Amino acid sequence: MEILGFNVTDELLGTFVPILIYWVYSGVYVLFGGFDNYRLHSRKEEDEKNLVPKKEVVKGVLVQQAVQAVVATLLFAVTGSDVETKDDQLPSIFVIARQFLIAMFVLDTWQYFMHRYMHQNKFLYRNIHSQHHRLIVPYAFGALYNHPVEGLILDTIGGALSFLLSGMSPRLSIFFFSFATLKTVDDHCGLWLPGNLFHIFFRNNSAYHDIHHQLYGTKYNYSQPFFITWDKILGTYMPFTLQKRADGGFEAVPTKECKVN
């Protein structure tokens, strides 16, 4: 693929375009963060409840993205996926839809069970997954703030499995991983904006994931990033309603009792 006169491989784009999209889309939400009437938590709560400064969050995300870039480069090299797509075209819409759905199912399944296990195993939660839950009030660019081991297991290996098992090409992976990145950032944005297509088409959204980040909800709503299927099947689904806060904005409120212990 030629961009601005330079020949750029699909593998290179598949590796770095999602990283660029992560920071651009997060930056958009930073601007929207001033819309207090659409926040799921007040800015005061964000400052008081979160246990890690934003500077450290940025560093943590950059480390994870560096690891992902290295693994993606190795994966493309090992699978020999450097053959140009015939006629510089993507496959048919039916093949694309099938591969997207398979990749979504694989990623959802892997992340649900790994995510849930990291909560149930006290050692893994205390030493690894608890890093992500330092953000009790999530915000967009903290979506990939994880312990490096968690980032490798959940996101990097999960992404590699979805790529390999779906059979998608490096070119199609550019679109899939960009879409998955947008969805992950949106789930952590801490906002409920009118007309947000992710909120319209996905029940797994920013409010759904906000329940999980609250201290009372860490045993529920493990599903990420697309569907709520495994939560519904395995009894870890926590329904909720959106209520207006007295000081403006919204609050996701569970509609059944949360079992903390």
N, C-alpha and C positions, 0 to 999 in steps of 0.2 A: 504494500500500500504506500502510495507516494503522498507526502504531506509537505507543503511549502518547498517542493523540489527535492526533498530528502526521502529516501526509501526506508520506510519504517515497517518493521515486521509486525504481524498480528500478535506474536508472543510478547513483544515489547509493549504494545498498546494494552493487551490483556493484563499485563502486570502493573502498569503505571497509571492508566486512565482511571481505574477505580480509586486509587489513592488521591489523584487530583480532584475527582468528583467529591470525595469525602470532605476535603477541606473547603471546597467551593460551596457545597450544599450546607455544611455546618456554618460557614460564614453568613449565608443567607439567614439562617435561623438565629444567629447572634443578633442580627439587625432586627428580626421580628421579636426578639426577647423583650424589647421595650413595650410591646403591646400587652400591658398588664391584664387586660380584660380577657385574654386568651391563654393565660398561663395556667398550668395545673398546680403550681405552687408559686407563692410570692417570691420576689427577689430576696426578701429578708430570710425566708426559709432556706433558699438556696445557699445563702451565705452562712447561715447558722448551723444547718444540719449536715452539710457535706463535710467529710473528714479529711479532705485532701485539697491543696490549693490548685488552681487551674494551671499554673506553670508546670506542676508535676504531672498533671493529666496530659498536657501536650507532649511532654517528654515520653511518657508511657506509651502513648499512641504512636509516636514516631518510631519507637523501638519495635513495636509490634508490626508496623507496616514495613520496616526494614527486613524483619524476619520473613514476612509474607512474600516480599519481592524476591528474596534469595530462594525460597522454596519453590515459588512459581517458575523462576528461571531454570532451576534444576529439573522440575517436573516436565517442562516443555522440552528440555534437552534429552531427558531419558526416554520420553514417549516419541521422540523424533517428529514432533508436530510442527516442523518448519516447512511443510509443503504448502505452497500457495493454493488457495481455494480455486477450483476450476472457473475460468472466465472471470475471476475476481468477484464472484457472486456468493451470497449466502444460500443455503439450501432452501427448499420450498417452505411456505408458511406452515404446512402441516408437520414437516420434520422439525422446524424450529419450535412449534408449540409442544410437540411431544418431548423434545429434549429439554425444553425449559421446565415442563411439568415434572419430568423425572429428576432433574437437578434440584428443583424446589423440594420435592419429596425427600430426596436423599439428604439434603442439607438440613431440613426440618427434623428428620428422624435422628440424624447424628447429633445435632445440637440439643434436642430435647433430652435424650438419654444421658449424654455427657454432662449437660447442664444440671439435670436433676441429681445425678450421682455426685457432682461436686458440692451440692447442698447436703446430701445425705451422709457423705463421708466426712466426719468431723475434721480429720487431718487435712483433707483437700480443701475443705471450706476455710479453715483457719489459716492455712499457709498459702493458698492460691486464690480461690474464688472470692474471698472476702475483700480482696483488693478492688474488684469491680464494684462491690457494694459499699465502698466508702462514699460513693455517689448516691446518697439516699434520695436526693432530688436530682434526677438525671438532666443533662443538657446535651445538645447535639454533638459537639466535638468530643464528648466523653464516651461516645458509643463504643469505641474500641479501647477504652482504658481498662486493661486487664493485666494480670500477671503474665509475663512472657510465656510461661508453660501453658496457661489457659488459652492464650492467643494461638499457640501452636496446635493444641489439641482441638479446640472448638472451631476456630475460624479457618486456620490454614489447612489442617487435615480434612476438616469438613468440606472446604472448598475444593480440595484436590479430589476427594471422593465423588462429589457432585459432578465435577468435570469429567472424570474418567468413566463413571458408570452411566452417565447420560450419553456419552459418545459425541459430545459437541466438539466442534472445531475450535481452534484458537480464536478465530474471528468471531464466532458466536459467543465465546466466553467473554469477550470484551463487553458485550451487551448484558449478558447474564450477571457478571460480577459487578458491573456498574449499577444494574437494577437492584441487586442484593445490598450493595453499599448504600444506595439511596434509602432503601427500606429500613436498614439498620439505624442509620442516622435519624430517620423520621421517628422511629420507635422510641428514641431517647431524647427527642427534642424538647419535651416538657411543655408542649403547646398543643392546644386544640383549636386549629384554625378552620374557619368555615370554607367549604369547598375543597378541602384537602382530599385528593383522590385516594390516597392510602387509607384514610379513615372511612371513605365511602365503600371501597371494594374489599377491605381487609378488616376482619374483627380483631385481628392481632395488630394493635396500633399503639400510639403513645400512651393512651389512658390504660389500656390493657397491661402494658409493660410497667407502667408507673405503679400499679398495684403490687407487682412483684418486688419492686425496689423499696417499698415501705416495710418497716420492721415487722408489721403484722402479716405481711403477704409473702414472705420469702419461701413458703412451702407451696405456693400456688403460681399459676401462669408461667410455667417454665418455657413454654413454646416460643420459638423464635426461628427465623425472622418472619415467616409468611403466614402460616395457618395455626389454628388452635386445636387441631385434630387430636394430637396425643394427649393434651390436657383433658379434653372431653372424654376420650376413651378410658384414660387411666385415673380419673377422679381428682385431678389437680387443677381443675378449672374453677376460677373464682369469678362469678358474675359481678357486675358493678353497675352503678348509675352515675351519670355526670350531674353534679349539683353546682349551682352558682355559689361562690363564696361571698360572704358579707363584704369583704374588702375588694371585691372584683375578681374576675377569673373563674376558673372551674376547679372542681375537686372530684376525683374518682373515688366513689364510696362503695365498698363491698356490700352486696345485698344478702349475704349470709355470714354467719359467724366464722371468723378466721381462727383456726386452732394453731396457737403459737408454739406449743410444745408437742 
